[in-house]
Every structure is written in C-alpha cells, then in structure tokens.
Amino acid sequence: MAALVLHEYAASGNCYKIRLTAAHLGLPLARREYDIVKGETRTPEFLGRVNANGRIPVLQIGADDFLPESNAACFYLADGSDLIPHDRFERADMLRWLFWEQYNHEPNVATLRFWTVWIGLDNLSDAQRAMLPVKRAAGEAALALMDEHLAKRDWFVADRPTLADIALYAYTHVAETGGFSLQPYPALRAWLDRMAALPRHIPITA
C-alpha cells in the first residue's frame, strides 16, 4: 500500500475513526493537523490540493490521491480485511450502518458536541439555538436505536467487529461531552466497553 497521510483535526470523531481503523489493521499513518476553528481548511492551498469541499478528514494515498469523507477512507483502508464482511448481505448491512451514521447519528450527536465544547452554548447563533431541541431529540433517538439493536447481539453486523462498529464508536463514546447521557442505554455501554477492550484499540487522544 502507498504511504498514507491523514489530514485531520485530531479531536474530530470523523478523523478518529480513520486512525482507529488503521490501528486495528496495523497500518502506519502519518498525520497532518489543521485547526478548523481558525479556518485552516479553507485556505487556497487546502482547497486547491487537498479537498475542494474545505473539510477534513482527507486520506492522502501516495503523492497525488486524496480521499475525503471519513467512511470512504475507512473502507479504503479496510478493503480485503476482516473489518469488511465477506457475506454479501452482511457487507451491505455494514454499509447501511455507515450511511446511517452520517445521516442520523453524526449530524446530531457530533454537532452538539462541537457546539458545546468548541463554540459554547452561550455563543450559539439564534438559528443554532433554535435547533438544539431537535438535534437533542434526534441524537437520543439514534442512541436508543443503537441500544435496541445491541440488546440482541454483541456487534452491529456479523459476529465480530466491522467498520460499522468503528464508525459508530467514534462519536458515541464521547457523546456525553455533548450533553447526552448514556445511562439509559446498558447494551450500548456494554458495546463501548467491548470496543475499548479490543487488542489494537487506541483512544481518541492517541
């Protein structure tokens, strides 16, 4: 595999899931940090070379290939490994959870974490403040759905951890910093413990 460079903001769960995937696979990953609060992903250099969408993470593969979108980068790293199921249905089911994570989970759980920790609830715009109850309810619904699913199984797909677990772990394990309580979700909390106990697990601060 070509040399890998992760363009990231380390505290981001979307960036962390790529590092976590690489750790589980034993892949070396160089890292380049950007301060998103200071707009470092909006410079002409970044937009022209790394990602015209002005967002991180971006996985750089070799000298000239840049892959935005966290779950796409995770899939690239894990392709051919046991993190991606071989069974056709299970592979599609894994993709279902990856899509769901970005559509139902991340926009609510991650956004409230960002607003709480990096912006501060007192500094939100009127439009953001008006969205708080909706995002809170949607985030709690996502956590409840995960807990219900995990009450019947140890992992989201198949009988072992897959990319679905890595993608969903990234923001779920820090959900409480966004004001969500995980106490009502015992199956979810047990799954978080199983993930953290895996041999090659690394924390978000690593």
HELIX and SHEET records of a PDB file:
HELIX    1   1 GLY A   13  LEU A   25  1                                  13    
HELIX    2   2 PRO A   44  GLU A   45  1                                   2    
HELIX    3   3 PHE A   46  VAL A   50  3                                   5    
HELIX    4   4 SER A   70  ALA A   78  1                                   9    
HELIX    5   5 ARG A   88  TRP A  100  1                                  13    
HELIX    6   6 GLU A  101  ALA A  110  3                                  10    
HELIX    7   7 THR A  111  PHE A  114  1                                   4    
HELIX    8   8 TRP A  115  ILE A  119  3                                   5    
HELIX    9   9 LEU A  121  ASN A  123  5                                   3    
HELIX   10  10 ASP A  126  LEU A  150  1                                  25    
HELIX   11  11 LEU A  163  THR A  172  1                                  10    
HELIX   12  12 ALA A  175  GLY A  178  5                                   4    
HELIX   13  13 PRO A  186  ALA A  196  1                                  11    
SHEET    1   A 4 ALA A  30  GLU A  33  0                                        
SHEET    2   A 4 LEU A   4  GLU A   8  1                                        
SHEET    3   A 4 VAL A  58  ILE A  61 -1                                        
SHEET    4   A 4 ASP A  65  PRO A  68 -1                                        
END                                                                             
